[in-house]
Amino acid sequence: MRRAVVFIPLAIFLALAAVFFFRIGGDHTVVPSALISKPAPQLVLPALEGANTPALDPASFKGNVTIVNVWA
């Protein structure tokens, strides 16, 4: 009985590994989002004081594909 209890964590791990390996649960290449194909919100930010950074104005990005990292 004790030997069987020792293998329970191993069995749980192998079951989870199989789930992740076979990707059970749908197509994970599609990321659902409510913002796909919608324009970015218009946001004008002033230049930061003390830092040598320009202001952020959407007009300066018009006509270009731009990625803005807001978490940086």
Phi and psi restraints in degrees (value plus and minus 20) as a CYANA .aco file:
   2 ARG   PHI     -85.0   -45.0
   2 ARG   PSI     -56.0   -16.0
   3 ARG   PHI     -86.6   -46.6
   3 ARG   PSI     -54.8   -14.8
   4 ALA   PHI     -86.9   -46.9
   4 ALA   PSI     -57.6   -17.6
   5 VAL   PHI     -85.4   -45.4
   5 VAL   PSI     -52.5   -12.5
   6 VAL   PHI     -86.3   -46.3
   6 VAL   PSI     -52.4   -12.4
   7 PHE   PHI    -107.1   -67.1
   7 PHE   PSI     -25.5    14.5
   8 ILE   PHI     -82.3   -42.3
   8 ILE   PSI     -68.9   -28.9
   9 PRO   PHI     -79.2   -39.2
   9 PRO   PSI     -57.9   -17.9
  10 LEU   PHI     -83.7   -43.7
  10 LEU   PSI     -62.6   -22.6
  11 ALA   PHI     -84.4   -44.4
  11 ALA   PSI     -60.4   -20.4
  12 ILE   PHI     -83.8   -43.8
  12 ILE   PSI     -64.2   -24.2
  13 PHE   PHI     -81.0   -41.0
  13 PHE   PSI     -65.6   -25.6
  14 LEU   PHI     -84.7   -44.7
  14 LEU   PSI     -56.8   -16.8
  15 ALA   PHI     -84.4   -44.4
  15 ALA   PSI     -64.4   -24.4
  16 LEU   PHI     -85.9   -45.9
  16 LEU   PSI     -59.1   -19.1
  17 ALA   PHI     -81.8   -41.8
  17 ALA   PSI     -59.9   -19.9
  18 ALA   PHI     -85.3   -45.3
  18 ALA   PSI     -60.4   -20.4
  19 VAL   PHI     -81.4   -41.4
  19 VAL   PSI     -66.6   -26.6
  20 PHE   PHI     -89.8   -49.8
  20 PHE   PSI     -55.2   -15.2
  21 PHE   PHI     -88.0   -48.0
  21 PHE   PSI     -62.6   -22.6
  22 PHE   PHI    -110.4   -70.4
  22 PHE   PSI     -19.3    20.7
  23 ARG   PHI      32.9    72.9
  23 ARG   PSI      31.8    71.8
  24 ILE   PHI     -90.1   -50.1
  24 ILE   PSI     110.9   150.9
  25 GLY   PHI     103.4   143.4
  25 GLY   PSI     -10.2    29.8
  26 GLY   PHI      98.2   138.2
  26 GLY   PSI    -194.1  -154.1
  27 ASP   PHI    -104.7   -64.7
  27 ASP   PSI      94.3   134.3
  28 HIS   PHI    -112.7   -72.7
  28 HIS   PSI     -15.1    24.9
  29 THR   PHI    -106.0   -66.0
  29 THR   PSI     -34.3     5.7
  30 VAL   PHI    -120.7   -80.7
  30 VAL   PSI     103.7   143.7
  31 VAL   PHI    -126.1   -86.1
  31 VAL   PSI      89.7   129.7
  32 PRO   PHI     -91.3   -51.3
  32 PRO   PSI     116.9   156.9
  33 SER   PHI    -173.5  -133.5
  33 SER   PSI     121.6   161.6
  34 ALA   PHI     -97.5   -57.5
  34 ALA   PSI     -30.5     9.5
  35 LEU   PHI    -121.6   -81.6
  35 LEU   PSI     -20.5    19.5
  36 ILE   PHI     -87.2   -47.2
  36 ILE   PSI     114.6   154.6
  37 SER   PHI      46.6    86.6
  37 SER   PSI       2.1    42.1
  38 LYS   PHI    -137.2   -97.2
  38 LYS   PSI     128.0   168.0
  39 PRO   PHI     -89.0   -49.0
  39 PRO   PSI     131.7   171.7
  40 ALA   PHI     -88.0   -48.0
  40 ALA   PSI     129.0   169.0
  41 PRO   PHI     -84.6   -44.6
  41 PRO   PSI     124.4   164.4
  42 GLN   PHI     -96.7   -56.7
  42 GLN   PSI      96.9   136.9
  43 LEU   PHI    -157.7  -117.7
  43 LEU   PSI     100.6   140.6
  44 VAL   PHI    -129.2   -89.2
  44 VAL   PSI     102.1   142.1
  45 LEU   PHI    -137.0   -97.0
  45 LEU   PSI     114.9   154.9
  46 PRO   PHI     -93.9   -53.9
  46 PRO   PSI     144.8   184.8
  47 ALA   PHI     -86.5   -46.5
  47 ALA   PSI     128.3   168.3
  48 LEU   PHI     -98.9   -58.9
  48 LEU   PSI     116.2   156.2
  49 GLU   PHI     -94.0   -54.0
  49 GLU   PSI     117.0   157.0
  50 GLY   PHI      63.6   103.6
  50 GLY   PSI     -35.9     4.1
  51 ALA   PHI    -130.8   -90.8
  51 ALA   PSI     125.7   165.7
  52 ASN   PHI    -107.6   -67.6
  52 ASN   PSI      44.3    84.3
  53 THR   PHI    -143.2  -103.2
  53 THR   PSI     119.7   159.7
  54 PRO   PHI     -98.1   -58.1
  54 PRO   PSI     145.4   185.4
  55 ALA   PHI     -89.7   -49.7
  55 ALA   PSI     135.7   175.7
  56 LEU   PHI    -124.4   -84.4
  56 LEU   PSI      93.4   133.4
  57 ASP   PHI    -148.2  -108.2
  57 ASP   PSI     106.2   146.2
  58 PRO   PHI     -80.0   -40.0
  58 PRO   PSI     -44.8    -4.8
  59 ALA   PHI     -85.0   -45.0
  59 ALA   PSI     -49.6    -9.6
  60 SER   PHI     -94.9   -54.9
  60 SER   PSI     -34.9     5.1
  61 PHE   PHI    -121.3   -81.3
  61 PHE   PSI     -21.6    18.4
  62 LYS   PHI     -79.4   -39.4
  62 LYS   PSI     111.1   151.1
  63 GLY   PHI      67.0   107.0
  63 GLY   PSI     -22.1    17.9
  64 ASN   PHI    -140.5  -100.5
  64 ASN   PSI     130.5   170.5
  65 VAL   PHI    -104.6   -64.6
  65 VAL   PSI     105.6   145.6
  66 THR   PHI    -154.9  -114.9
  66 THR   PSI     118.4   158.4
  67 ILE   PHI    -132.2   -92.2
  67 ILE   PSI     104.8   144.8
  68 VAL   PHI    -136.0   -96.0
  68 VAL   PSI     100.0   140.0
  69 ASN   PHI    -108.8   -68.8
  69 ASN   PSI      82.4   122.4
  70 VAL   PHI    -101.2   -61.2
  70 VAL   PSI     -30.2     9.8
  71 TRP   PHI    -117.6   -77.6
  71 TRP   PSI     -19.7    20.3
